[in-house]
């Protein structure tokens, strides 16, 4: 590119990694390919809290250069920021944040802008809401009582002003505003409306919120939804025609507006189809399949055995036996992760393990609340043997954790050769998880030492975590609706690979029909029957593929690393992300006007 390229990432994970988006940013920013092509990277977000000391405003590994909240003005942009603050009645925090790639040590220090929009002037916000309605059909009055919507709408106009204030929108540069999920869409639409600079806009679809809501709420889950979607697409029908009006859902309105962007990056094959199912306008939009990257680490057989030994010792310390195999599931505690499917697979594996006199433990590391205090963990451990035993209520189990643990208790009561240990805590070391954990245990041990990682989600746009043990020789069990399954098939050219097992809970096997209304009626009863049949098959696959010798383990490490290396962030940046950003840069105003005229909502 002859002109300088600036990429602005609008996201709620600007300050710290919360989930998948944070992992994506970390992977991109430490990629040589990305940094060679992008001259300037900027993170942009609302300021979520004004509490705490100044040096914590931008999170760890950061340098604070400006903060009107703290009286800091260590930047030449101070006067410009102050003008914006007076006009909109906002506060701005600005500086740099450093990202470090753990294996190579590569560093990247993008700029970061946080805007406190709590007391913003209502006039500019209302003007913007009017423009959102007139130009894009977004009815803000339906959602402005929801702070999750309102804060990102308030962010949009001062965010564009702040970009101009730091010279990120001059005539000599290509400036791409990337909306990570619905959160960045108001800012991307404000960029589309800006007449002073030819901003390019990209929607990074880490999911399709409308599809997630339907899948999670309907008792038929993925078994129902993806069969209905396939049939509806054959008949030329869209979400609202099949599942009813979605206008009550603000995320649907913002995601649907992504059709006005120059380009869309979709992290999985099913995300592409879900977008096309969302509304007719997406048929005329560039949607590029853009898989996420996964970590790629090279270890030896001895490295794996050492990590596994720590996990086995921990099991011995809390359960009184050293398991032959260690299974893991590291995830968020949300319905989409399908944790009950792990138990169904283990029920079938238990029968096989009894026959062959083998033992195993499954460590489920998942919580729906923040990290518990060290003293609380040690108190629960000494008082009632946490995490083997749990008690309802804080500081131990929240409501959702209690529900999951009931299933764990039932399984453990019936099972003899396999046990589940539910660890409802962030972190995996002695400080976070108690004194019975080996002193030299660290989080990477649960990745390196795992024989099998479960990840049988009902909705999973990609699923980085499911494949993290891949390069360490762990078997990875995912569902066909996970975007990472599509990436594996892409890299292997559809050939099966021993390291990855793909479960298909959408195959009806005669339980469905060819009628959409019949397919919509698929509920828990039919799904249960299908899950029992599929879980038995997956259990047998795992049992057959688990390594029986050091040589088999070494082979899994070798093939897993080769596969993971082809799925690294470097490979993803070069093959998927940068070509998509280049495509957006090549768009002209006339190109976009033609697309927007096609997509524009008639008011």
N, C-alpha and C positions, 0 to 999 in steps of 0.2 A: 504494500500500500504506500502511495506517495504521501498521503496526508496522515497526520497522527491519529491514533485510535484511542478513544476513551470509552471504557465500559463502566456503567453505573449499575450496581446490583442493589435493588430495593428489596429488603428482606427484614423479617423480624429477628433473624439470627445474626445480625451484624456484630453485636457485642460478644456473644458466646454461642457455642454449638449446643443446640437443644436436641436436634434430630437430624433427619436426612439432608436438609438444606445446608446445615452447617458443615456436614461431611462433604457435600458437593463443592462448597466454596473453598474449603481447605484443600481439596484435591486439585481444583482448577488453579488456585493462586500459587501453588507450588509446582505447577507443571511448566516445564521448559517451553513447550509449544505455545501455551497460552501467553506466557510472559514475553516470548520473542515477538508475538504478534500484537500485543496490547501495550501501548505506551503508558497508559494511566488507568488505574483501577480505583473506583470509589464505592464504598459501602454507604448505604443510606437507610435510615430507619427513624421511627419516632423514638424519643427518649422516654423509656417506660417508667423510670423512677428518678425523682430528684433527690432521693435520700442517699446517704453515704458520703464518703470523702471524695474529693475531686479526682484523686489518682485512680479511682475505681470506675469512673464514668464510662470509659471505653473498654473495660474488661482487662483481662490479663495480657501481658506482652504488648502494651500500648504506650503511646506518647501523647499526652494531652497538650494541644497547642492553643486552643481557644475555648473558653467557657464563660458565658455571661452570668451563669449561675455562681461561678466561683471567682469572678473578676480576673480571669486569665486572658491575656491578649498577646501571646507569643507568636503572632503571625501577621503578615502584611495584609491579610484579608479582613482584619478586625473591623475597619471602617465600613466595608461592604456588608459584613454580617450585621453590624449595628443598625444599618439602614433597613435591612430586612426585618430585624427584630422590632423596630419601631413601627414599620408599616403593617406587619401582621400580628403584632403583640405576641411574639414567640421568644423562646430562648434557644440558642444554638450552641452545640458542643462539637468541636472539630479537632482532629488529630490524625494519628496513624496507628494501625494495629498490625502486628507482625504474626505471620503464619509460618510454621516450620514443619517441613516434611520429616517425619521421625526417622526414616531409614537413611536418606541421603543427607539430611540436614539442610536442604534447600530452603531459603527464606524468601518471603515476599512481604512487603509492608504497604498495603493499600491505604489510601486516605479513608477516613470515616467521618460521616456527618450525622449527628443525632439532633432532632428538633423536638423541643418541648412544646406541644401544641394544645396543652390543657386550657389555656386562657386565650386562644386565638380569636381575633376579631371575627365576628359572624358575617360581616358583609362580604369579604372575599370568598368565604366558604360557601355562602348561599349562591353567589354568582357562579361558582364552579359547579355546584349541584344543578343549577339551571342549565349550564352547558352540557353536563353529563346527560341530562334528560333530552335536550334538543338534538344533540349530535349522536348519542349512543343509546338512547332509550332507557337509561338507568333511572329508576324511580326512587331517589334517595329518601323520600318521605316515608317509605315503607320500612326503612332500616336505620334511620338516624338515631333511634332510641337504643341501638345496639353499638356499644363502644368498639367492638371488634371491627365494625364497618366504619364508624364515624372517625376513628383516629387516623385511618389511612386516607380517607377523603380530606381530612384537615391537613395532612402531611403534604399533599400533592403540590399545591401552588408555592408554598415557601420552599419546598424541596427543589423545584425548578429554578427558583430565584437564587437559591444557595449554589446550585451548579454554575449558574452564570457568574456569581460573585467570585468563584475561585477559578474562573477562566476555563471551565470544562465544557463550554458551549460556544467557543469562538469559531469563526468562519473557516479556519485552517484545519479543523479537526473533524473526524467522524465521531459522533457521540451516540452510543447505543445505550438506551435505558432498558435494563433487563428486569422484568417483574417476576420475582420468584413467588409463584403461586398468586392467589387473589390479593395478597397484601400489597403488592407493588402495582396493581392495575390502575388505581386512581392516578398515581404519579406517571405511569406510562401514557394514560389518556390525556393528562395535562401536557405531556410532551407532544403528543399528537396534535393538540390544539394550539400549541405555541407557534406563532408566525414569525418569530425573530430568528429562529435557528432550525435547521433541518435535522431535528432529532430522528434517530431510527429507534424503533421499539421492538422488543422481543418479549414474548411470554414464555417463561420456563415452567412447563407443566409438570410439576412433581407429582401431581395427581389430578383427578377430575372430581372436585368436591361433591358434585351432584351424584355421581356414580357411587362414591364412597358412602354417602348418606343412605342411598337406597339399599346397597349391599349389606350394610351393617344393621339397618333397621328391619329388613325383611327376614323372616325366619328361614327362608330358602337360601339366603346369602348368595354366594357365588354360583351355586348350583342352579338357582333360579335366574339370576340376573344375566349371566353371560349367554345362556340359552335364549332368553327373551331378546336380548340385544341383537344377537345374530339373526334371529327370525325377523325382527323389526327392520333391520337394515335391508334384508332381502325384499321387504315390502315397502321400502321407502318411508318408514315412520321414524319419528324422533321421540326423545324422552318425554316431553310434555303430552304427546299424543298417546303414549303407552302407559306412563305412570302418573299422569295428571299434571296440572299447572305447577311449576316450580318457582313462581314469582315470590313466594313467601321466604325464599332462601336467598340471603344476600350474596352468598358465595357463588351461587348459580348465576346471578346477574353479572358479577364481576368477571367470572371465568368466561361466560358467553361473550362478553365484550372483548375478549382477547382476539377475536376474529378481526378486529381493527388494527392489530399489530402487524408489523412488517413480516414477522416470522414467528413460528411457535416451535419450541423444542420440547418434545414429548419423551419422557424417560423410559417408556416401555411400549411394546406393541399394542397392548390393550388400551393404554392411554390414548394412543392415536385413534383407535376405534371409538373410544368413549367420547372423545371430542367431536368426531364426525356424527355421533349419535345425539349430541347435545342440541344442535340446531342446524338448520339448512345452510346458513352462511359459511360454515366451516368447509364446505365442498370447494370453495373458491380461495382458500387460504393455504399458504405454504406451511405444512406441518412436517417437521423433520424428526425422524426417530433418532433420539440422542440418549443412548444408554448412560448410566452412571458408571464410574470407575470403581474398582475394589482394591483394597490393599494387596500388595504383592511383596512378600518377604521370603527370603531363602533361608531355610534352616536345615540342620542335619538330623539324622535319626536320633542321635544322642540328645539333641536339644528337645525334641518332642518327648522322648522318654523321661527326661528330667521334669518337664512341665506336667506330664501325665502323673508322674510319681507324687508330685505335690497335691494334685487333685485327689489321688487315691488315698494319700495320707489324711487329707481333710475328711474324706468319707469315713475312714477308719476312726478318726477322732470323734466324729459325731454320731455314726451309725454302728461302729464296731465291726466293720469288715472292709477288706480291700477288694474293690470291684475289678473284674476282668476288663470291663469297658466303662468309659466315662462319656456320657451324653450331655449335651448342653443346649440351652435355649436362652439367648440374651436378647431381650426385647422390651418394648413398652407394653404396659398392661392395658390394652385396648381390645375391643371385640374383633377388630380386623385381623389380629394376629392368630386367631384360631387355636388358642392354646389347648382346648379340649381335644383337638385332633392328635396332639402328642400322646395324650393318655390312651386314646383308642389304639394307636399304633403299638404302644408299650404293652397293652393288654394282650395283643397277639404275639409280641416278642417274648413275653413272660412264658408262654406255653413252650416256645421253642427253646428258651434258655433252660427251662427245667429238664427237658429231654437231654440236653447236652451238658448239664451241670455247670452253666456259666452264670456269672453275676454282672450286674451293671448298676449305675446310679445316673439319674438325670438331675443335673443342677439347672433349675429355672431361675434366672437372674432377672427380676422384673418388679417394678413398683409403679404405683400411680401417684405417689406423692414425692416430695423432695427427699434429699439424703437425710437419714436419721442421724442424730448426734452420737458420737462415739460412746459417751457415757450411757446413753439409752440402750445401745446395742449390747454393751458389756453387762448392763443390768439385766436385760432380758435373757442373755446367754446364761448368766449365773443363777437366775431365779427359776427359769422353767425350760432351759435347754433350747432356746432359739438357735438356729432356724428350723430345727427338727419339729419343735412344738411352737405353736403361735397362739396369741390371744387377740380376740376382737377388740378394736379400739386402739387409739394412739397411746404410746408411740409405736405400737406394733401394727396391726392390720387395719387398713381402711375398708370401706364397704366392698369395693371391687376385688380387693385382695382376699377378703374373707370368702367371697363367692368362689373364687378360683381354688382357694385352699380346701374347701369342702370336697371338691373333686379329687384333689391330691390325697386327702385323708382316706377317702373311700378306696382309691387305688392301692395305697400303701397297706390298708387293712387286708386286702385280698391277695396282694402280690408277695411272693417269697424271694424271688431271685433278682427282682428289679425294684428299686425304691426311688421316689422323687423327693428331692430336697428343694423347697421353695424359699429362695433368698430374696426377700422384699427390701432390697437395699441397693443404692448406687455404690459402685466401687467393688473391688474384689481383692482385698488384702486384709491383713490382721487389724489394721486401724479401723477399717470400715465394717468388717464382718466378725470381729471377735477373736479371742485368744486361742481358740481351738484350730484356727487356720494356721498353717505353717508360717513361720516367721518370715521366710523368704518368698512367700507367695506374692505375685503381682498380677495385675489384670490380664496381661498378655498370656498368662498361663492357662486361663479358661479358653483362650483361642488356640494356642499351640498344642495343649494337651488333650483337646477334645477328639474323641473318635467319631462323633456324629453330632452335627448341629441341626436342630429342628427349626423349620420356618414355614409351616403349612398354612399360610395366610388365606383368608377369604377375600381380602382386598390388599394388594401390595403393588403399587405402581412400579417400583423397582426392587428394593430389598438388599441394600448393601450388607447389612449385618448378617443376613443368611449365608453369605458367601465368604465372610471374613476368615473362617478356618480353612478355606480351600487350599491356600498355598502351604498350609501346615499339615496337609495330608488327611484332614478331617472329611468325612462324608458330609455332604450338604443336602438336606431334604427340603425341597421347595414345592410350591404348587405351580401348575401351568399358567395361572393368572399372574404370577410374579414377573415383573419386567426382567429380572435377572435370569429367569429361565429362557427368555427370548435371546438374551445376550449370549448365554452358553451355547444355545443352538446356532447362533450366528457365527461364533468363533469356531465351533466344531463342525460347521456346515451340516448340522442335523445329525451327525453321527453320535451315538450314545457314548458317554464317558463314565468310567467307574466311579469317579469322585462325586458326581451329582445325580441325585434321584429326584425325578419330577413326578409329583402326584397330581392326578387329574380328577378333581371332585365335580367337574362339570359334565363328565360323560354320563348320560342318563341310563344307558344300558337297559332300555325298554321301559323305564319308569315315566317317561314323558310322552308328549304327543307333538304334532306339527302345528298346533293352534296356539296363538299367542296367549289367549286368555287361560288356556289350560296350563301353559308353561308358567304363567304368573301365579298360579295356584300351588306351585311346588313349595311346600312348607317344610317344617321340621321333620315330619314323618318320613317323607321321601328322601330328604337330605340325610337323615339318620341311616336309612337303609343303604344309600350309596356310600356314605362315609364308612360304615362297617365293612363293606365289601372292599373299598379302596384301601382302607387302613390295614387290612389283612395282607393285601398284595404288597404294600409298602414295607410292612414288617418283615416279610419274607425276603424282599430285596435287600434290606439293611443287613439282615442276618447273613445273607449270602456274600455281601461285599465287605463286611467287617474283616479287618486283617487278622489272620491267624498266626502269622510269623513276623519277625523283624523285616524279612525281605519284602513281604507284602506291604508292610507299613512304609518302608522306604520307597516302594514303587508308587504308593499313593502320594507321598510327599513330592516325588519327582513330577508325576503327571499333574498334580494339583498346582504346583508352582508354575509349570509351563502354561497351564490354562489361565491362571490368575495374571501372569505377566502379560498375556495378550488382552487382558481386561483391565489393565492399569489406567490410572488417570492420564498418564502420558499418551497412551494409545487412544483413549476416549477423546482427549482434547484435539489430537491430530485428525482423527477419523470422523468425529461427529460434531463437537462443539464449535471449533473454529470455522469449518465450512459453512455452518448454519449462521454464524455471526457475519461472515463475509457476504452471505446471501442477503442478509438484512441491510448491510452497508451499501449494497449495489442498488437498492430500491430508490427511486426518485419520488418526488412529490406527485408527479403525474401517475406513476404506477399505483401509489397508495390511494390517490383520489378515485381511480377506477375501481379498485377493490372496495373502498368504502362506499361508493355509490351502489355497488352490487349488494353490499351487506346492510346498508343503512335501514334502520327501523323506520317505518312510516308511522308518524305520530298523528 
